[in-house]
Amino acid sequence: MHMKIHRTPAGEVVALCDTELLGSVLSDGKRRLDLKSHAGFYSGSPVSEQEAVKALSGAQNINLVGKKSLEAARKAGIDISSAVMVSGVPHLQAYKI
C-alpha cells in the first residue's frame, strides 16, 4: 500500500491506496476513479499494514482505494460498510465532523 498524509487547517487526510492500483483508471459507467491523473494524492510512501492501521486509527479524514487498504481501515476500527465499488475495487471516503 502507498500512503500520503495531507495536513490541512481542518486536520489530516490520510490517503491510502493498494500499490498495484496506482496509475490505473477505474470506471464502471456510473463512477470513475482516476488513479493515474491523481496518483500524487496517494503515492506518498510504501507502508506496511501495521503502519497503515496506526495512521488510520488517529485520522480525522480518510480516502481509501483497494481491498488491502480497506482491510487496514477495518483493523483500525473504522466502519467500512459504506464503501462503494468501482470496477470491482472498493473505495471509501470518511470524514469526522
Backbone as a chain_set.jsonl record, in Angstrom:
{"seq": "MHMKIHRTPAGEVVALCDTELLGSVLSDGKRRLDLKSHAGFYSGSPVSEQEAVKALSGAQNINLVGKKSLEAARKAGIDISSAVMVSGVPHLQAYKI", "coords": {"N": [[0.842, -1.176, 0.0], [0.351, 2.301, -0.575], [0.79, 5.354, 1.096], [-0.207, 8.634, 1.84], [-0.087, 11.497, 3.78], [-2.047, 14.238, 4.107], [-1.814, 17.404, 5.33], [-3.975, 19.777, 6.641], [-5.554, 22.929, 7.527], [-7.936, 22.137, 8.678], [-7.423, 19.631, 9.651], [-5.991, 16.307, 9.329], [-5.774, 14.408, 6.299], [-5.767, 11.15, 5.481], [-4.56, 9.406, 2.866], [-4.802, 6.387, 1.272], [-3.796, 3.733, -0.738], [-3.97, 0.693, -2.53], [-1.005, -0.585, -3.781], [-0.776, -1.763, -6.368], [-2.821, -0.598, -7.747], [-2.258, 2.041, -8.268], [-1.874, 4.426, -10.81], [-3.806, 3.435, -12.451], [-7.005, 3.594, -14.161], [-10.2, 3.478, -13.092], [-13.435, 2.547, -13.989], [-16.909, 2.237, -14.125], [-19.091, 2.936, -15.564], [-21.03, 4.308, -14.011], [-19.426, 5.427, -12.065], [-16.172, 6.898, -11.83], [-12.8, 6.516, -11.198], [-9.881, 7.995, -11.166], [-6.825, 7.042, -10.929], [-4.546, 7.537, -12.147], [-4.184, 10.186, -13.208], [-4.462, 11.376, -10.74], [-2.562, 10.236, -9.127], [-0.574, 11.319, -7.505], [-1.906, 12.138, -5.219], [-2.186, 9.896, -3.648], [0.297, 8.583, -3.729], [2.475, 8.544, -1.633], [4.428, 7.255, 0.558], [5.524, 3.828, 0.535], [3.86, 1.573, 2.689], [3.527, -0.676, 5.482], [0.913, -2.949, 6.528], [0.576, -2.672, 9.273], [1.662, -0.104, 9.773], [-0.151, 1.417, 8.308], [-2.567, 0.897, 9.668], [-2.012, 2.107, 12.124], [-1.754, 4.847, 11.383], [-4.322, 5.305, 10.324], [-5.904, 4.928, 12.559], [-5.799, 7.267, 14.04], [-6.754, 9.183, 12.338], [-8.453, 12.064, 11.061], [-9.782, 12.336, 8.669], [-10.292, 10.21, 5.863], [-9.258, 8.628, 2.804], [-9.604, 6.001, 0.83], [-8.493, 3.343, -1.303], [-8.924, 0.198, -2.615], [-8.711, -3.31, -1.72], [-6.826, -4.176, 0.251], [-6.239, -1.778, 1.521], [-8.751, -1.053, 2.583], [-9.074, -3.191, 4.323], [-7.067, -2.664, 6.176], [-8.158, -0.361, 7.278], [-10.459, -1.434, 8.46], [-9.253, -2.99, 10.428], [-8.309, -0.936, 11.943], [-10.495, -0.131, 13.239], [-12.428, 1.237, 11.846], [-15.55, 1.798, 10.346], [-16.304, 0.223, 7.464], [-18.459, -0.224, 5.895], [-19.807, 1.51, 4.189], [-18.401, 1.716, 1.867], [-17.933, 2.13, -1.647], [-18.156, 0.339, -4.731], [-16.019, 0.353, -7.485], [-15.586, -0.685, -10.575], [-15.202, -3.225, -9.426], [-13.457, -2.671, -7.376], [-13.002, -1.622, -4.063], [-13.811, 1.581, -2.642], [-13.465, 4.19, -0.353], [-14.454, 7.063, 1.351], [-14.201, 8.961, 4.23], [-15.199, 11.179, 6.781], [-14.576, 12.979, 9.736], [-16.702, 14.878, 11.681]], "CA": [[0.0, 0.0, 0.0], [1.014, 3.602, -0.549], [0.061, 6.273, 1.952], [0.234, 10.022, 1.894], [-0.863, 12.248, 4.752], [-2.196, 15.637, 3.721], [-2.134, 18.218, 6.5], [-4.736, 20.975, 6.298], [-6.008, 23.623, 8.739], [-9.068, 21.402, 9.243], [-6.967, 18.325, 10.128], [-5.263, 15.452, 8.394], [-6.445, 13.478, 5.404], [-4.905, 10.012, 5.189], [-4.872, 8.789, 1.578], [-4.186, 5.066, 1.243], [-4.171, 3.036, -1.966], [-3.23, -0.527, -2.834], [0.077, -0.224, -4.695], [-0.996, -2.225, -7.737], [-3.868, 0.209, -8.378], [-1.735, 3.347, -8.667], [-1.656, 4.548, -12.246], [-4.915, 2.871, -13.221], [-8.251, 4.345, -14.241], [-11.305, 2.564, -12.851], [-14.706, 3.121, -14.42], [-17.951, 1.224, -14.279], [-20.245, 3.561, -16.19], [-21.597, 5.268, -13.065], [-18.346, 6.052, -11.309], [-14.836, 6.873, -12.428], [-11.754, 6.798, -10.227], [-8.671, 8.167, -11.971], [-5.631, 6.904, -10.09], [-3.415, 7.902, -12.998], [-4.058, 11.641, -13.121], [-4.413, 11.782, -9.331], [-1.655, 9.328, -8.408], [0.164, 12.08, -6.495], [-2.698, 12.247, -3.998], [-1.988, 8.671, -2.874], [1.634, 7.991, -3.794], [3.447, 9.052, -0.681], [5.426, 6.234, 0.872], [5.014, 2.473, 0.74], [3.694, 1.284, 4.109], [3.025, -1.992, 5.864], [-0.436, -2.905, 7.075], [0.689, -2.164, 10.641], [1.842, 1.349, 9.695], [-1.412, 1.977, 7.821], [-3.534, 0.805, 10.766], [-1.649, 3.13, 13.113], [-2.104, 6.16, 10.833], [-5.774, 5.388, 10.175], [-6.524, 4.958, 13.889], [-5.889, 8.632, 14.532], [-7.068, 10.094, 11.24], [-9.722, 12.788, 11.059], [-10.401, 12.108, 7.368], [-9.598, 9.164, 5.112], [-9.612, 8.359, 1.416], [-9.014, 4.672, 0.648], [-8.806, 2.611, -2.53], [-8.385, -1.157, -2.696], [-9.085, -4.28, -0.686], [-5.858, -4.159, 1.353], [-6.41, -0.506, 2.224], [-9.961, -1.138, 3.39], [-8.835, -4.154, 5.399], [-6.304, -1.931, 7.194], [-9.125, 0.514, 7.943], [-11.289, -2.282, 9.321], [-8.43, -3.344, 11.588], [-8.148, 0.283, 12.736], [-11.764, 0.129, 13.898], [-13.241, 2.104, 11.004], [-16.668, 1.14, 9.681], [-16.077, 0.281, 6.017], [-19.67, -0.71, 5.226], [-20.313, 2.45, 3.186], [-17.512, 1.742, 0.7], [-18.559, 1.888, -2.946], [-17.332, -0.459, -5.631], [-15.777, 0.931, -8.799], [-14.955, -1.767, -11.351], [-14.845, -4.31, -8.521], [-12.468, -2.203, -6.396], [-13.654, -0.796, -3.062], [-13.337, 2.951, -2.419], [-14.155, 4.762, 0.8], [-14.076, 8.367, 1.894], [-14.891, 9.178, 5.513], [-14.813, 12.442, 7.394], [-15.081, 13.253, 11.079], [-17.259, 16.238, 11.731]], "C": [[0.885, 1.236, 0.0], [0.14, 4.557, 0.258], [0.679, 7.657, 1.876], [-0.686, 10.734, 2.878], [-0.846, 13.713, 4.336], [-2.616, 16.416, 4.968], [-2.807, 19.509, 6.05], [-5.108, 21.683, 7.603], [-7.157, 22.887, 9.443], [-8.671, 20.032, 9.792], [-6.252, 17.559, 9.044], [-6.21, 14.644, 7.523], [-5.433, 12.373, 5.112], [-5.402, 9.376, 3.895], [-4.095, 7.477, 1.491], [-4.709, 4.303, 0.036], [-3.335, 1.771, -2.115], [-2.244, -0.211, -3.962], [-0.225, -0.587, -6.144], [-2.06, -1.411, -8.476], [-3.382, 1.582, -8.83], [-1.465, 3.364, -10.165], [-2.781, 3.989, -13.095], [-6.101, 3.834, -13.235], [-9.382, 3.322, -14.121], [-12.602, 3.247, -13.257], [-15.715, 1.993, -14.592], [-19.211, 1.794, -14.919], [-20.88, 4.616, -15.306], [-20.507, 6.077, -12.381], [-17.031, 5.925, -12.065], [-13.847, 7.292, -11.347], [-10.434, 6.808, -10.98], [-7.439, 8.194, -11.075], [-4.359, 7.124, -10.901], [-3.176, 9.405, -12.882], [-3.872, 12.113, -11.685], [-3.512, 10.878, -8.494], [-0.908, 10.055, -7.291], [-0.586, 12.239, -5.19], [-2.431, 11.061, -3.07], [-0.526, 8.247, -2.753], [2.644, 8.736, -2.92], [4.533, 8.012, -0.508], [4.775, 4.861, 0.93], [4.947, 2.203, 2.245], [3.217, -0.147, 4.305], [1.596, -1.836, 6.385], [-0.405, -2.31, 8.482], [0.845, -0.64, 10.663], [0.546, 2.03, 9.252], [-2.46, 1.987, 8.93], [-3.259, 1.898, 11.797], [-2.058, 4.526, 12.63], [-3.616, 6.341, 10.744], [-6.481, 5.508, 11.522], [-6.698, 6.372, 14.409], [-6.321, 9.647, 13.499], [-8.42, 10.785, 11.425], [-10.501, 12.492, 9.784], [-9.59, 11.055, 6.616], [-10.127, 9.067, 3.688], [-8.869, 7.077, 1.055], [-9.442, 4.048, -0.662], [-8.136, 1.245, -2.459], [-8.731, -2.022, -1.494], [-8.13, -4.26, 0.507], [-6.017, -2.898, 2.191], [-7.657, -0.53, 3.101], [-9.823, -2.14, 4.527], [-8.038, -3.492, 6.523], [-7.233, -0.999, 7.975], [-10.012, -0.277, 8.896], [-10.533, -2.64, 10.589], [-8.178, -2.146, 12.499], [-9.449, 0.669, 13.439], [-12.69, 1.044, 13.128], [-14.336, 1.277, 10.328], [-16.495, 1.304, 8.167], [-17.324, -0.111, 5.215], [-20.202, 0.243, 4.158], [-19.394, 2.588, 1.973], [-18.321, 1.472, -0.565], [-17.599, 1.064, -3.795], [-17.235, 0.259, -6.973], [-14.974, -0.111, -9.577], [-14.438, -2.881, -10.446], [-13.826, -3.94, -7.461], [-13.173, -1.319, -5.369], [-12.977, 0.564, -2.873], [-14.156, 3.539, -1.278], [-13.564, 6.123, 1.131], [-14.867, 8.548, 3.166], [-14.312, 10.415, 6.172], [-15.388, 12.53, 8.785], [-15.565, 14.69, 11.102], [-17.036, 16.818, 13.114]], "O": [[2.008, 1.222, 0.503], [-1.083, 4.569, 0.123], [1.898, 7.826, 1.853], [-1.908, 10.593, 2.817], [0.208, 14.34, 4.228], [-3.642, 16.122, 5.581], [-2.292, 20.235, 5.2], [-4.986, 21.093, 8.677], [-7.325, 23.004, 10.656], [-9.518, 19.336, 10.351], [-5.947, 18.094, 7.978], [-7.296, 14.25, 7.948], [-4.365, 12.635, 4.559], [-6.523, 8.87, 3.832], [-2.871, 7.464, 1.621], [-5.917, 4.234, -0.188], [-2.131, 1.781, -1.855], [-2.624, 0.367, -4.98], [0.043, 0.202, -7.049], [-2.187, -1.521, -9.695], [-4.013, 2.219, -9.674], [-0.894, 2.422, -10.714], [-2.725, 4.055, -14.323], [-6.181, 4.761, -12.429], [-9.504, 2.416, -14.946], [-12.835, 4.402, -12.902], [-15.403, 0.935, -15.138], [-20.282, 1.195, -14.824], [-21.233, 5.696, -15.779], [-20.663, 7.277, -12.152], [-16.811, 4.984, -12.826], [-14.041, 8.3, -10.668], [-9.93, 5.76, -11.383], [-7.064, 9.236, -10.537], [-3.247, 6.925, -10.411], [-2.089, 9.839, -12.501], [-3.21, 13.12, -11.435], [-3.691, 10.773, -7.281], [-0.639, 9.467, -6.243], [0.034, 12.454, -4.149], [-2.448, 11.209, -1.848], [-0.151, 7.613, -1.767], [3.527, 9.445, -3.404], [5.444, 7.904, -1.328], [3.616, 4.735, 1.325], [5.864, 2.559, 2.986], [2.595, -0.745, 3.428], [1.137, -0.725, 6.647], [-1.281, -1.521, 8.836], [0.226, 0.034, 11.486], [0.191, 3.092, 9.762], [-3.163, 2.981, 9.11], [-4.19, 2.541, 12.283], [-2.643, 5.298, 13.39], [-4.132, 7.414, 11.054], [-7.543, 6.124, 11.612], [-7.646, 6.648, 15.144], [-6.263, 10.85, 13.753], [-9.391, 10.18, 11.88], [-11.729, 12.407, 9.805], [-8.364, 11.01, 6.716], [-11.284, 9.381, 3.411], [-7.64, 7.07, 0.984], [-10.588, 4.19, -1.091], [-6.924, 1.149, -2.267], [-9.004, -1.525, -0.402], [-8.575, -4.32, 1.653], [-5.939, -2.943, 3.419], [-7.618, -0.074, 4.244], [-10.406, -1.944, 5.593], [-8.309, -3.738, 7.698], [-7.105, -0.867, 9.192], [-10.281, 0.166, 10.013], [-11.088, -2.604, 11.687], [-7.873, -2.311, 13.68], [-9.502, 1.673, 14.15], [-13.643, 1.578, 13.696], [-14.077, 0.193, 9.805], [-16.538, 2.424, 7.658], [-17.25, -0.305, 4.001], [-20.978, -0.177, 3.3], [-19.587, 3.478, 1.145], [-19.269, 0.687, -0.555], [-16.385, 1.096, -3.593], [-18.238, 0.712, -7.523], [-13.814, -0.375, -9.26], [-13.355, -3.418, -10.678], [-13.372, -4.808, -6.716], [-13.865, -0.373, -5.742], [-11.754, 0.685, -2.936], [-15.379, 3.405, -1.24], [-12.347, 6.303, 1.181], [-16.076, 8.315, 3.187], [-13.107, 10.666, 6.127], [-16.553, 12.197, 9.003], [-14.902, 15.595, 10.595], [-17.427, 17.956, 13.377]]}, "num_chains": 1, "name": "protein.A"}
